[in-house]
Amino acid sequence: MDFAFDARTEELRDRLLAFMDEYVYPAEAVAEEQRARLASPWDTPAVVEELKAEARRQGLWNLFLPDAGYGAGLTNLQYAPLAEITGRSPHLAPTATNCAAPDTGNMEVLAQFGTEEQKKRWLEPLLAGEIRSAFAMTEPEVASSDATNITTHIERDGDEYVITGRKWYISGAMNPDCAIFIVMGKTDPDGADIRRQQSMVLVPRDTPGVTVKRAMRVFGYEDHSHGGHAEVVFDHARVPVSNLVGEEGGGFAIAQARLGPGRIHHCMRLIGMAERAIELMCRRAVTRTAFGKALAQQGVVQNWIADARVTVEQLRLLVLKTAWLMDTVGNKGAHTEIQAIKIATPRAVVGILDRAIQLHGAGGVSQDFPLAELYASARTLMLADGPDEVHQRSLARRELKKYL
């Protein structure tokens, strides 16, 4: 394993770091000011479109896609440090570079499993940043941590599929630019193999029977950063059979293929959040005094900063190893490590952010610093892509198999 950055990665890192310093960080406050004046909290601030145009001009666009025909053609190992950089401003930088979830996973699904017609209609405008998308799997009435539990029904009726079900926390669905849903439901609810009952279909947002019912709050506030999280009702919504993604019964396998790279992206962005938190901790510690000496001289603060640095270095190596394995032996060969990073990274980053908030006092939970928003994002990722406990269960069973 050699995790030294190659020449292309180094060059992209330098350009991306400069883009962050010159454009993204200054735009954070501007975006908030513009959003406060918008008619809807889900509309896109003008500065975001300006960032997108600049990122595209600089060639910092679609960096996540390994297929050179669609994206930058980077390996997971090459893209990982770039995702870390964008994680320092997770509510602006990924969108600015067209590397934001859930669009990234949806574009990967379409690139890998979509028909030529599906790619032309939906993938190309997503690649161009002209539309947004959503992935509709989680349901409020079942334990969606077990994907075999989903109850949304996809029934074939002649040349159409009829979709009926209720989904929630569908990221991006509140965004007015969200034009397409990838919906996971059951086409064969009585099938013998519980992992062959599910399928995915493409459902345009304007399909009759599709209702974006309400925005779902995160920690009590409306998360507008990714276009909101919505409750969506599909009431006998009809789409052509040609909107099937892959094959009937292939939904579970497609979901697993989608989540592997996504977890690399999430975990590296989380490390970027942790790096931002450490920087803010250090700046705060050297500029504030309590009980007669700088916070930087307080032993507890020094411990927090040291522990945070050690944790980040450990996490980064584990995620880079996972990325390398995915590139060399594939998702299945990296199964254990993919689960390990999903378990370890959000939990540890939440701890770092918690201490950073504590160090900032009341400012830490205010809108004047990014820490509270970063904390909410990191804590949510302990649930997203499968709760930690599901991955712990699966990982433990794989370990135990060695001794049975």
Secondary structure as UniProt FT lines:
FT   HELIX           7..19
FT   HELIX           20..24
FT   HELIX           25..37
FT   TURN            41..42
FT   HELIX           46..57
FT   TURN            58..59
FT   TURN            63..64
FT   TURN            68..70
FT   HELIX           76..86
FT   TURN            87..88
FT   TURN            90..92
FT   HELIX           93..96
FT   TURN            97..98
FT   TURN            101..102
FT   HELIX           103..113
FT   HELIX           116..118
FT   HELIX           119..123
FT   HELIX           124..127
FT   TURN            128..129
FT   STRAND          132..136
FT   TURN            140..141
FT   TURN            144..145
FT   HELIX           147..149
FT   STRAND          153..157
FT   TURN            158..159
FT   STRAND          160..171
FT   TURN            172..174
FT   TURN            176..177
FT   STRAND          178..186
FT   TURN            189..190
FT   HELIX           194..196
FT   STRAND          198..204
FT   TURN            205..206
FT   TURN            208..209
FT   STRAND          210..218
FT   TURN            219..220
FT   STRAND          221..222
FT   TURN            224..227
FT   STRAND          229..240
FT   HELIX           241..243
FT   STRAND          244..245
FT   TURN            248..249
FT   HELIX           251..287
FT   STRAND          289..290
FT   TURN            291..292
FT   STRAND          293..294
FT   HELIX           295..297
FT   HELIX           299..333
FT   HELIX           335..360
FT   HELIX           361..365
FT   TURN            367..368
FT   HELIX           371..380
FT   TURN            381..385
FT   HELIX           388..401
FT   TURN            402..403
//
